[in-house]
Amino acid sequence: MMKVEDMAFSYRRNEYLLNKVNFEITPGGVYGLLGKNGSGKSTLLYLMTGLMFPQIGSVTINGIPSRKRTPEVLSNIYLLPEEFDLPEVSADVYVKNNAQFYPRFNREQFDNYLQIFELPAIKKLSQYSMGQKKKFIVSFALATNVPLLFMDEPTNGMDIPSKSQFRKVIALGMSDERSIIISTHQVRDLESMIDRVMVLHDNTMMLNESVLEIARKLEFIHTTSKDDLQGCIYSTFTPNGFVGVRPNVNDVDTTVDLETLFNAVIANPLCIKQLFV
């Protein structure tokens, strides 16, 4: 389990990018980390994995500070950054050199993920396109079977069929023992697979709730009539009509619309916060 307590981080003195951040990551779910550009999503991933250090507060994994990056910590986490490159080696050499750091790595799973992604065999990984490199490293990351897997914008560079394949391999790679934390601004890519929603806004974790709890407390509206938006804390007009969200006072069962939810948090953070106290 990961625990973040009263964490604060700044790149400049007295200008906190993240402040008073508190949350836990427990086994068995896909976490969607949402936020505006520049809100600190990538920074938060680096802080959680011990690549950066908070000025205040702590980040621990099973009680061990992540900043220590002990073998016990590192063998239980994997971070897939938004930008990366692959060396001029074959897939077999890459696996031989890197899988040894992850005791739960499963070669059969890895090969299965590559097959689902329809990745062609190649002599040097550096010859793959950016989208193909993403597929390769996602496959490797999932095959490590680490309890905590962090992905920063993993679907960037993937075409529409590839994003469908991505959702399939994530579903196959999930288990009750692991959690996957995905930072993204492409909420439509992940809408059907997220179990818990985390929203960074105004330098803190403004929302951290399960999709089930969000559906219980909020009603999501799709309508062609503006009159149906009464009581909404956020609404807007789209090419397909009006969308909105309001407190679920009548216990209506609606599907969580992540894009509408995110916009509601940004537009009316105080109201959202009060609803989920």
Buried (B, 14 or more C-beta within 10 A) or exposed (E): EBBBBEBBBBEEEEEBBBBBBEBEBEEEBBBBBBBEEEBBBBBBBBBBBBBBEBEBBBBBBEEBBBBEBBEEBBBBBBBBBBEEEBEEBBBEEBBEEEBEEBEBBBEEBBBBBBEBBEBEEEEEBEEBEEBBBBBBBBBBBBBBBBBBBBBBBBBBBBEEEBBEBBBBBBEEBBEEEBBBBBBBBBBEBBBEBBBBBBBBBEBBBBBBBBBEEBBEBBBBBBBEEEEBBEEBBBBBEEEEEBBBBBBBEEEEEEEBBBBBBBBBBBBBBEBBBEBEE
